[in-house]
Amino acid sequence: MPEEKRVNVSKAVSTRRPKLKPKLGQHFLASDSFALQIVDALGDVSQNTVLEIGPGRGALTSLLANRARRLIAVELDRVLAAQLRLRFGMFPNVEVIEADILSIDFDSLFGPKPGLSRPGIEFKPTPTRVIGNLPYYITSDILLRLFDYSKYFETLVILVQREVADRIAAKPGSRDYGLLSATAQLHARVEKLFTLPPGAFAPPPKVHSTALRLTMAPRQHELGLDGDRQIADGFIDFLKLSFGQKRKTLWNNLKSTYPEPHLRSALSQARVKPAARAETLSLQESAALFRALRQNHDGS
Ligand code: SAM
């Protein structure tokens, strides 16, 4: 009888080079100095919780494990997550979660814990910093989700496709300004940090990548949009509608939703020309139009 093969499971997981999954945007950082630059951009995290999105083979994780008070790394790939768990098992501050970042329940991760909240005392989340060389196929979805839960986050340092970084940082009136720019700039101050060539990754992607820092600085109050969640969400829906069809004027994008007389008077109240396009409006102008439309609608 052949001798039974004994498999050391932990060794098998730790040494196996997992098959690359291009669909998951797996382009791993191949440069230690760039990894260092990205982690440095997050600042001193010795007192912070850091959320790492898509740790992959751990290029950023290994630096963060030595710096962060607590590190939560969310990886979708089962084999990579298992390898990370083994590699960082000795770090009591590191938690690897095998999950899709788009379905992580941030409220249970960062919100008040049952039994710990006291009546009359408002729960104040400790701000978390977020880092990630993002899987490009879901960059916008990840950002929109982080903005939805922005109360938990203070700074995001992310690596995204260069063209997407240009859109996130674009100013109103420029070719790249659109829904993603407006939404990002409603929630955060955006800084472009540096750009990496495809050769900085293995395997190299077809595009350049840009590191961005987004410092959360919600503008809803300044824009007269705070009050309740409905108003803030309503403004995002309004932006989606305004940017609905890129080549169309605001009038054409909005007229199927708002009665024409209301739209006409709101545009004039907000001093916005009906022939203007959404990408030419500052956030103040968009917010003024949204407020005027709400007033006219509520008052009708
Ligand atoms: N951080 C590593 C680095 O810089 O070398 C890997 C970055 S790689 C561009 C993106 C990582 O995100 C991959 O490890 C991939 O498996 C993971 N990923 C893809 N989709 C994901 C998702 N929905 N949720 C969490 N992680 C995901």
Residues whose N, C-alpha, C, O or C-beta is under 5 A from the ligand:
A	BS01	SAM	L24 G25 Q26 H27 F28 L29 I53 G54 P55 G56 R57 A59 V74 E75 L76 D77 A99 D100 I101 L102 N133 L134 P135
